Amino acid sequence: MARIEWAALSGDEVETVVSMLIFNEHPRATRIRPSQGDFGIDVLVPHPGDTSFADVYQIKKFASNLDASQKRQIEDSFQRVLVGLVRRGIPLADWYLVMPLDPTIENSLDWFAELPDVVISRMSSDDKLGLTEEEIGAITAWRQSPGRIIEWKGLTYCEALASKYWFVADYYLHGGSERIKSAVAEVAKILQRDITLPHTDAGASSTSILEPHELRDHLARLGRVLDGDPHFRYGFSVDPAAPRLHEEPGLIAAAQEIAPDGMCITFRIFERFAEALNERPVPINLRFQVEPGSAEQRAFDDWRKYGKPLTATVDMDADLPGGLGGSFSNATARILPASGGTRYENRYRIIDPDGATLAELRFSLTSATGLDRTGAWIQGQDTSGIVSIEGELDATDQSGKLSFSFDDPTGREAAEVTAAIDFLANLSHANRLQVADKYGPFHDFQEIPEAEAPLPLFVARYISALAALQAHTSQLVAVPDLTTVTGRDAQTVLRAAKLLGGQTIVGTWKAMEFDTDDAVAFDPDGHYQLATIEPLTAVIGATALTLGAVQNTLMSVKLAELGDGRIRAEPHLNDTAHQVYAPDESVPPADRKPVRSRPAPDV
């Protein structure tokens, strides 16, 4: 990389190159455009310790030893940022002076080291500025804050960034922008002709088609050239058919060139940093082709009003980076909502006709609006990620409509998705939907029009029962594939949840036989109660989960001896059985259940 001759550059060139170096080093940085109210700020970088505060990078073009006038300009910039701190609430953390000039010992030890206190003192006595005691106190507190950094980042810093981000100087000072356009054109030629190489075993005029591994090397070299754009990064692919384009983080545009046989080259353009589109705007002029009353017209109207994504046939003039723009007829354009739309949280709850709460969810939402600004398109998900919401709100008549969808909960932790499943199971007529901000009261939104909920209530009861089991096992209780759950398996889960919750399950029993010790004596004419201990098991997918033991109490039993220590038990006055959770009992083997007896109490 050629050394940058900073002193030979104009002031605008220095400031542009340095700011681009900082943006590439700090992709979330933002630039403050010069104005009367810029408060001496060039670039704001989120503070590493607390991103609610920002470090100020003040860029100066000075590349040779400072004179008194230049020092005064730097002092004025520092003063203006302190005024912004107290009068505009600028969340100032640290302050950096950046210019391609290293401090001399005199400048570093004397002038710059004294600059903060000298400027603050001058501000305090400036009657025209008129700082209040409270403002002076705030400035002093900022200055004296532990760990406060006020630093001169000079030539060494600028050269280190220039070496790390070599493409910045190459692009702005050494013709790199033209090389990027040439590289894009080289990739596009793949569709227009075969790339050939001399065949090594034949004459000089003989050729062979470039093999894929050789093409890979060719594209890799072009990719390195494309990586020289300081504002954007480029991705490209060669496919036998045009792939569908999707929204991706940082994607600002994509272009596809399709050959007559369907072969397609796709270019994707990604911003390197948050300010990329401000530093290198991408003007696009679209002329839409829609038939009145058509589905395309309705989609276009929704885009204008609500800001919903639009895919349409257009004539287009676009100045895309890398020379990818131009004029296009009958092109397909997909317009997505601007990233960074309004983000907020709402709560939605469902009440029954009597006003009782059935379910409630919190949603993280993003709101976009169209060019007309007469409506809003909202979308988001609940905290579990299971339920998605999409809606259109019309500002002209204060009306709106919402729709909900859901993802498959298979494999998700049951306790995490229970609230979402309850919400879906109650989303039906004649229940009502209410909405509230993150905090505060609920308000009626609309009566739910759908006759049937997206999920039946028994699914919600089943998943709620699964969630109840989690407190009684260290094994993850996940939602199985609901399409494979049998009625019998679901009943084992529901039964286990009831028992673990302290309920007594009342049922009936039939005659049974069991072995006992020879020493056990009983009255053949007696009236007994029996208690059997058995494992408490729930079948979840392919797993039989043991959760402890249960006791079955047979309330009225007649006993008969069969010989060889075998006894038959039959219902006597009734066939009622009570089943309860027995946390103090050991879990017996499934094929050997303990049996206990006692005389039945007198009724």
Buried (B, 14 or more C-beta within 10 A) or exposed (E): EEEBEBEEBEEEBBBBBBBBBBBBBBBEBBBBEEEEEBBBBBBBBBBEEEEEBBBBBBBBBBBEEBEEEBBEEBBEBBBBBBBBBBEEEBEBBBBBBBBBBBBEEEBEEEBBBEBBEEBBEEBBEEEEEEBEEEBBEBBEEBBEEEEEEBEBBBBEBBBEBBEEBBBBBBBBBBEBBEBBBEBBEBBBEBBEEEEEEEEEEEEEEEEBEBEEEEBEEBBEEBBEBBEBBBBBBBBBEBEEEBEEBEEEEBBBBBBBBBEEEEBBBBBBBBBBBBBBBEBBEBEBEBEBEBEEEEEBBEBBBBBBBBBBBBBBBBBBEBBBBBBBBEEBEEBEBEBBBEEEBEEBBBBBBBBEEEEEEBBBBBBBBBBBBBEBEBBBBBBBBBBBBBBBBBBBBBBEEEEBEBEBEBBEBEEBBBBBBBBBBBBBBBBBEEBBBBBBEEEEEBEEBEEBEEEEBBBEEEBBBBBBBBBBBBEBBEEEBBBBEBEEBEEEBBBBBBBBBBBBEEEEBEEEBEEBEBEBEEEEEBEEEEBBBBBBBBBBBBBBBEEEBBBBBBBBBBBBBBBEBEEEEEBEBBBBEEBBBBBBBBEEBEBBEEEEBBBEBEEBEEE
